[in-house]
Amino acid sequence: MPKRKVPDTFIRETIRGILDERGVAGPMRVTYYGFGKKVWSIAQKHGGQSSINNAITYYQTQYSANPEILKIIAESLLQGTLTFSEGDN
C-alpha cells in the first residue's frame, strides 16, 4: 500500500495551535514545523518509537528545541496518522 501523503495544512495547523498555546514565536516555529514533517515521515515509514525519540534528541541538541514541546507535537501528529489511516478503510 502506498504511503498516504497528508496535506501540509494538517501539520501546520496542528503545530500552530501547540506553539500558540505555549507562546513560541519567531524562527523557532520553522524548527518545530520541520520536526513535525520529520515525525510524519517516520510514521509513514512505520518507524518505531526509538526513531521518534532520536528525532526529538536531534532537534533538542541541534536546534535547542524544547523537548516537551517536541513530545507534544509528536504525540499530536501520531494521533493524526491514526485518524488518516482509519479513514483509508
N, CA, C and O of each residue as an XYZ file, in Angstrom:
356
protein
N       0.844     -1.173      0.000
C       0.000      0.000      0.000
C       0.894      1.243      0.000
O       1.804      1.332      0.824
N       0.663      2.196     -0.893
C       1.491      3.399     -0.916
C       1.255      4.248      0.325
O       0.170      4.252      0.905
N       2.306      4.970      0.715
C       2.147      5.807      1.897
C       1.191      6.946      1.584
O       1.125      7.435      0.456
N       0.464      7.349      2.589
C      -0.531      8.407      2.431
C       0.115      9.749      2.710
O       0.731      9.952      3.756
N      -0.029     10.648      1.777
C       0.513     11.992      1.950
C      -0.548     12.864      2.615
O      -1.666     13.007      2.120
N      -0.168     13.432      3.738
C      -1.082     14.302      4.463
C      -0.920     15.725      3.944
O       0.185     16.141      3.597
N      -2.001     16.456      3.892
C      -1.869     17.858      3.495
C      -0.994     18.622      4.490
O      -1.091     18.420      5.700
N      -0.147     19.491      3.967
C       0.687     20.322      4.837
C      -0.159     21.108      5.823
O       0.295     21.436      6.919
N      -1.389     21.410      5.431
C      -2.228     22.203      6.330
C      -2.487     21.467      7.635
O      -2.561     22.104      8.686
N      -2.625     20.149      7.602
C      -2.839     19.393      8.839
C      -1.646     19.564      9.776
O      -1.823     19.861     10.958
N      -0.446     19.381      9.262
C       0.762     19.516     10.091
C       0.887     20.948     10.586
O       1.130     21.183     11.769
N       0.723     21.893      9.688
C       0.881     23.310     10.042
C      -0.132     23.740     11.101
O       0.236     24.396     12.075
N      -1.396     23.379     10.922
C      -2.441     23.779     11.873
C      -2.255     23.108     13.229
O      -2.461     23.735     14.268
N      -1.867     21.841     13.220
C      -1.632     21.130     14.482
C      -0.509     21.802     15.256
O      -0.640     22.075     16.449
N       0.587     22.064     14.574
C       1.746     22.666     15.239
C       1.457     24.111     15.627
O       1.869     24.554     16.699
N       0.765     24.839     14.786
C       0.436     26.236     15.091
C      -0.316     26.335     16.416
O       0.004     27.180     17.253
N      -1.309     25.480     16.603
C      -2.083     25.504     17.844
C      -1.215     25.227     19.071
O      -1.343     25.892     20.099
N      -0.344     24.250     18.950
C       0.540     23.886     20.064
C       1.482     25.046     20.390
O       1.665     25.385     21.559
N       2.070     25.647     19.378
C       3.031     26.731     19.597
C       2.347     27.999     20.101
O       2.902     28.714     20.936
N       1.147     28.280     19.598
C       0.408     29.441     20.084
C       0.090     29.305     21.570
O       0.220     30.264     22.331
N      -0.323     28.118     21.974
C      -0.640     27.878     23.389
C       0.571     28.087     24.289
O       0.430     28.474     25.449
N       1.750     27.833     23.758
C       2.972     27.905     24.562
C       3.779     29.183     24.318
O       4.872     29.335     24.863
N       3.258     30.085     23.519
C       3.901     31.367     23.293
C       5.191     31.319     22.493
O       6.052     32.186     22.645
N       5.327     30.313     21.643
C       6.531     30.205     20.812
C       6.349     31.098     19.585
O       5.353     30.996     18.870
N       7.322     31.968     19.358
C       7.233     32.898     18.232
C       8.555     32.910     17.459
O       9.561     32.347     17.890
N       8.511     33.559     16.326
C       9.729     33.777     15.561
C      10.251     32.548     14.841
O       9.496     31.631     14.519
N      11.561     32.542     14.590
C      12.186     31.497     13.782
C      12.050     30.084     14.359
O      12.121     29.109     13.611
N      11.856     29.960     15.672
C      11.722     28.616     16.245
C      10.495     27.892     15.711
O      10.456     26.661     15.702
N       9.500     28.636     15.270
C       8.304     27.992     14.712
C       8.674     27.148     13.496
O       8.118     26.068     13.299
N       9.608     27.632     12.681
C      10.050     26.890     11.496
C      10.728     25.587     11.922
O      10.551     24.550     11.283
N      11.500     25.647     13.000
C      12.171     24.451     13.525
C      11.141     23.397     13.918
O      11.279     22.224     13.570
N      10.114     23.819     14.639
C       9.088     22.869     15.072
C       8.281     22.341     13.884
O       7.865     21.183     13.882
N       8.062     23.178     12.887
C       7.365     22.719     11.691
C       8.193     21.649     10.978
O       7.651     20.635     10.538
N       9.501     21.872     10.864
C      10.392     20.869     10.263
C      10.369     19.564     11.044
O      10.377     18.479     10.463
N      10.339     19.681     12.365
C      10.249     18.489     13.212
C       8.940     17.744     12.930
O       8.930     16.517     12.836
N       7.862     18.472     12.798
C       6.572     17.842     12.517
C       6.580     17.062     11.216
O       6.044     15.956     11.146
N       7.186     17.633     10.186
C       7.282     16.921      8.910
C       8.132     15.656      9.054
O       7.840     14.628      8.443
N       9.178     15.744      9.864
C      10.042     14.583     10.108
C       9.263     13.479     10.829
O       9.353     12.309     10.456
N       8.511     13.846     11.845
C       7.711     12.865     12.584
C       6.702     12.195     11.655
O       6.517     10.979     11.702
N       6.054     12.991     10.814
C       5.074     12.413      9.890
C       5.756     11.427      8.946
O       5.216     10.359      8.657
N       6.929     11.788      8.475
C       7.686     10.921      7.576
C       8.051      9.606      8.272
O       7.907      8.530      7.692
N       8.519      9.702      9.504
C       8.866      8.495     10.272
C       7.637      7.615     10.438
O       7.712      6.399     10.262
N       6.508      8.222     10.776
C       5.279      7.451     10.996
C       4.830      6.753      9.715
O       4.351      5.619      9.766
N       4.977      7.412      8.571
C       4.569      6.817      7.305
C       5.460      5.646      6.901
O       5.036      4.755      6.165
N       6.694      5.658      7.389
C       7.621      4.566      7.091
C       7.553      3.481      8.156
O       8.376      2.566      8.179
N       6.573      3.590      9.029
C       6.370      2.632     10.117
C       7.571      2.581     11.052
O       7.923      1.526     11.581
N       8.191      3.741     11.245
C       9.300      3.829     12.197
C       8.783      3.663     13.614
O       7.651      4.038     13.921
N       9.599      3.110     14.456
C       9.199      2.867     15.832
C       9.412      4.072     16.718
O       9.870      5.128     16.280
N       9.064      3.881     17.985
C       9.212      4.944     18.965
C      10.671      5.385     19.089
O      10.943      6.556     19.354
N      11.603      4.460     18.901
C      13.011      4.843     19.016
C      13.399      5.848     17.927
O      14.223      6.729     18.170
N      12.822      5.727     16.748
C      13.090      6.699     15.687
C      12.543      8.073     16.053
O      13.184      9.090     15.788
N      11.372      8.102     16.655
C      10.788      9.366     17.110
C      11.654      9.961     18.209
O      11.928     11.161     18.200
N      12.087      9.137     19.154
C      12.947      9.614     20.243
C      14.268     10.159     19.706
O      14.777     11.159     20.211
N      14.821      9.511     18.689
C      16.049     10.009     18.064
C      15.824     11.381     17.433
O      16.684     12.257     17.526
N      14.680     11.566     16.798
C      14.366     12.859     16.188
C      14.209     13.938     17.267
O      14.662     15.068     17.087
N      13.575     13.590     18.372
C      13.424     14.534     19.485
C      14.804     14.947     19.999
O      15.078     16.134     20.180
N      15.657     13.971     20.231
C      17.013     14.266     20.722
C      17.774     15.132     19.730
O      18.458     16.076     20.126
N      17.661     14.820     18.453
C      18.355     15.586     17.418
C      17.903     17.053     17.420
O      18.736     17.960     17.442
N      16.600     17.281     17.399
C      16.093     18.657     17.359
C      16.388     19.406     18.657
O      16.571     20.623     18.654
N      16.430     18.676     19.752
C      16.762     19.305     21.031
C      18.224     19.760     21.046
O      18.521     20.880     21.462
N      19.125     18.905     20.600
C      20.548     19.237     20.672
C      20.995     20.153     19.535
O      21.794     21.062     19.761
N      20.501     19.936     18.331
C      20.956     20.714     17.181
C      20.286     22.082     17.072
O      20.895     23.037     16.591
N      19.030     22.176     17.518
C      18.271     23.410     17.328
C      17.789     24.032     18.637
O      17.065     25.028     18.617
N      18.179     23.461     19.763
C      17.768     23.950     21.089
C      16.251     23.993     21.248
O      15.710     24.876     21.913
N      15.580     23.036     20.633
C      14.125     22.959     20.749
C      13.746     22.379     22.115
O      14.463     21.547     22.671
N      12.631     22.826     22.632
C      12.128     22.364     23.921
C      11.638     20.920     23.782
O      10.745     20.654     22.978
N      12.210     19.980     24.554
C      11.827     18.575     24.392
C      10.364     18.296     24.745
O       9.759     17.381     24.186
N       9.802     19.061     25.652
C       8.385     18.853     25.995
C       7.481     19.242     24.824
O       6.504     18.553     24.530
N       7.812     20.336     24.169
C       7.025     20.750     23.005
C       7.195     19.733     21.881
O       6.227     19.401     21.197
N       8.398     19.241     21.688
C       8.633     18.218     20.663
C       7.785     16.978     20.929
O       7.197     16.415     20.006
N       7.723     16.558     22.179
C       6.926     15.369     22.531
C       5.444     15.613     22.274
O       4.745     14.732     21.774
N       4.964     16.804     22.615
C       3.551     17.123     22.391
C       3.241     17.121     20.893
O       2.214     16.594     20.465
N       4.129     17.709     20.112
C       3.940     17.719     18.654
C       3.920     16.292     18.121
O       3.045     15.936     17.332
N       4.874     15.476     18.543
C       4.946     14.094     18.065
C       3.669     13.331     18.415
O       3.098     12.646     17.566
N       3.226     13.450     19.661
C       2.007     12.744     20.080
C       0.794     13.200     19.280
O      -0.022     12.379     18.861
N       0.677     14.506     19.068
C      -0.466     15.035     18.320
C      -0.458     14.556     16.870
O      -1.498     14.175     16.333
N       0.707     14.575     16.246
C       0.782     14.132     14.853
C       0.607     12.625     14.726
O       0.018     12.151     13.755
N       1.104     11.876     15.685
C       0.912     10.426     15.630
C      -0.562     10.080     15.770
O      -1.032      9.129     15.145
N      -1.293     10.830     16.573
C      -2.746     10.646     16.636
C      -3.355     10.924     15.266
O      -4.293     10.246     14.847
N      -2.819     11.919     14.575
C      -3.290     12.250     13.237
C      -3.035     11.140     12.238
O      -3.842     10.926     11.333
N      -1.912     10.421     12.387
C      -1.642      9.315     11.466
C      -2.672      8.218     11.660
O      -3.076      7.562     10.699
N      -3.099      8.017     12.901
C      -4.142      7.010     13.146
C      -5.455      7.443     12.509
O      -6.155      6.630     11.906
N      -5.786      8.713     12.642
C      -7.024      9.225     12.067
C      -7.015      9.075     10.548
O      -7.999      8.627      9.960
N      -5.901      9.450      9.913
C      -5.827      9.344      8.456
C      -5.828      7.876      8.021
O      -6.434      7.541      7.002
N      -5.166      7.004      8.770
C      -5.141      5.586      8.410
C      -6.524      4.966      8.516
O      -6.926      4.175      7.662
N      -7.247      5.327      9.562
C      -8.590      4.785      9.739
C      -9.500      5.256      8.612
O     -10.411      4.537      8.201
N      -9.253      6.459      8.115
C     -10.052      6.983      7.005
C      -9.810      6.244      5.707
O     -10.616      6.337      4.781
N      -8.708      5.508      5.625
C      -8.398      4.752      4.410
C      -9.253      3.500      4.266
O      -9.442      2.994      3.160
N      -9.768      3.005      5.384
C     -10.532      1.736      5.353
C     -11.901      1.908      4.775
O     -12.657      0.941      4.682
